[in-house]
């Protein structure tokens, strides 16, 4: 994956182009992650990358050459469906599956990292087929989902998923590939690698206008998959590129 540094708040209509810096991660040989989540902790610089089947890697000190990658497995996740998104909540990873189940997977930060997932006892989320992210704040559970040119936030109220906020993307033709969140930031990733992010307070956006951050890239053929934000508004992006392999062929590899 790649990171880009922090920046001052910008108007939504003016995209901020920023050079990207590849972060050296020694991926396990068979791991091809589909999504990432940034640590929610103040001062945290850790990131998890996860496959839809629940295999993942924890990278501590992401964005630094000395970052350490440790594999883990979310046990019991497949019983609830394939992962569509992951959020690093205050006490566990929150996973939204393709059938609308929400799983809570406590992830130890030392020793054996395998986590046992359990289903959060809530009604299935009806929009799980679209890019979405679960957000937990003071016991309240919300899900942000991309719906066309809008990002809608639903909260579980009286047993039903009810719309509590809606945000507009600055362009109607944005092709959203992922939604991620931390307690302080909601991030939407587009297929061209651009990210749109809103500041959150108490789990809700404080402004209708996102910061538009796009990577200044060229040359490599990248498929952008997801992005999340660390402290200092450092955007970490997950992408795949076509790389040469033995025998002269090419294969899609994560970075």
Protein Blocks (a to p, Z undefined) as FASTA:
>chain_A
ZZddddddddfklccddddddddddddfklccfbdcddfbghiacdcdddfkopacddeh
ihiaklccdddddehklmnopcfbdcddfkbccdddfkopacdddddfehjfbdcddddd
ddddfklmpccddddeehiacddddehjbccddddeehiacdfbdcddfbfklccfbdcd
dfkbccdddfkopacddddeehiafbfbdcddddddehiacddfbdcddehiiacddddd
ddddehhiacdddZZ
